[in-house]
Amino acid sequence: MGRAVTAATGVTAKAYITARINLEAKRLLARTDLPVSTIAEKLGFEEATNFSKFFKRETAVPPAEFRLQYQGLA
């Protein structure tokens, strides 16, 4: 399966999944008022802390800060 994903997308399966989770997290943070813990659960994280670490690693800002920055643009 990994080779098929790489052939179709040009990135590894892990990178593809990470990008999709990150995109959905950004969408939920920007377009809803759901608590970060609920978003974490929706995205399959058992602990909100793990989601927050993942999100910060991928975007360089914590989820709550991302939400504030995005809402400041609206």
N, C-alpha and C positions, 0 to 999 in steps of 0.2 A: 504494500500500500504506500509506503514511503516514497518509493521510486515513482509511482504513478502521480502522487501529489507534486513531487519535484518536477516531473516532466510537464505537468499541466500548468503549474504556477510559476516555476522557476525558483521556488524557495523550498526549504525543507518542510516536512509535515509539522514539526514543532514550531517553526517560525510562522507558518500559515495559521495554525491554531492560536498561537499567541496574538497575532495581529487581529484575528477575528474577535477574540475575547476582549482585547483592548478597545477595538472599535465599538463593540456593544456596551462596554463599560462607559466609554465617553458619551455615547448616545443616551444611556440611562441617567448619567449624572447631569447632563446638560438639559435634557427634556422632561425629567420627572423630578418630583420632590421626595422620591423614595429614600429612606435612610441607607447609608452606605452598607450597613449590615444586611439589609434586604437585597441590595444589588449583588453583594458578595454571594449570598445564598442562591440567587437566580442564576448566577454565572458558574455555580458548581463549587464554590469555595466553602470548605467546612467552617472556617474561621474568618471573620471579617479582617482580622489582623493580617492573615496571609494574603487576602485580596489587596489590602492597602499597601503591603510591601511589594506585591506584584505590580500594582498600578504605578507606584512611585518609581520602581526600577524601569518601567517601560516609558514613562512620560516625564520623569524628573520632578513631578509635583505630586503631593498626596491627593487623594480623591476629593476631599473637602475643599482644598485650595483650587483644584481644577474647576469644581462647580462654581466657586465664587468668581473666578476669572471669567468663566464663560457667561455667567449671569450678568457680569459687569459690562459685557459686550452687547447684551440684548437690550 
